[in-house]
Amino acid sequence: MNSITTRLNKYLSEAGYCSRRAADKLINEGRVTVNGFVPEMGTKVVHGDKVKVDGKTILNDSKKRTYIAFNKPIGIVCTTDTGVEKNNIIDYINYPIRIFPIGRLDKDSEGLILLTDDGDIVNKILRASNNHEKEYIVRVDKPISQTFVQRMSTGIPLEELGKTTKSCVVEKISTFEFKIILTQGLNRQIRRMCEYLNYDVQSLKRTRIMNIHQKCDIGTYRNLTNEELKTLNETLKDSKKTIE
C-alpha cells in the first residue's frame, strides 16, 4: 500500500487544476471533497483517495506538462474566471486542455505571459522573494530625464499599497522610452511608479520573464523549448515554494 501523503492543495496544484492559493480558496468554500466528504484545510491525501472539485474527479497523474509563452494583446484580462470576465485569457487562447496564467499582466498592457498546467512551477515563480526578473519596455508622455531614471531605479514609495518599490534596473532607450527590469510584482507597479514622478504611461510591453523571451506575434503563443525549460527548472531548483 502506498502511504505517501500529499497536502490536498498541493495535490490539486500538481494535478494542473489550479495554484495552491486557488486550491485553498476552493477547499475553504467547501467545493472540494475527498472520498465523498468535505475536508478541513490542511487535509492530506494518499494514493487511491477520490478527490473531486464541484463533483468532478481530479486525477493527479504523471502526464507531460504544458508550458506556453503567450504574447498578450491589450484588452485581454489575465483571469481564469471565464464566467465573469468576457475578454479573459483562457477563452482567447482556447487551449485544448485546462491551463492557467503564471501571474498577471494588466488589461492595458501587452506582451509576454506564461501559462501552464503545472501548479508547482506557478508557486515557485510567483514567490517575490525568489527575485525572478521581468523585463518591460515602457513609453511615457514626456521626455525621460536622468532624474527620472535615477528615481525609478532606487525605489518609489507607493502609499496606496503601503510599500516602497525595490531597487531595479532602468535604462533610457529613447526620448520617450525606457527599459525596466523588476523583481517585484506589485499591482500596476510600473504605472504607479511613473505616476508618482508625474509621468503617464502611453504603452507598456513585457518582453522577458526570467530566461524566457517573447518570440511570437501579438495574440499568438508558442510552446517553450526544451532548452528554455531546462534553464528555467535549473533556475527554480533552489527556489522557495509556498507553504504546503
Secondary structure by P-SEA (a helix, b strand, c coil): cccccccaaaaaaaaccccaaaaaaaaaacccccccccccccccccccbbbbcccbbbbbcccbbbbbbbbccccccccccccccccccccccccccbbbbccccccccccbbbbcccaaaaaaaaccccbbbbbbcccccccccaaaaaaaaaccccccccccccbbbbbbcccccbbbbbcccccaaaaaaaaaacccccbbbbcccccccccccccccccccaaaaaaaaaaacccccccc
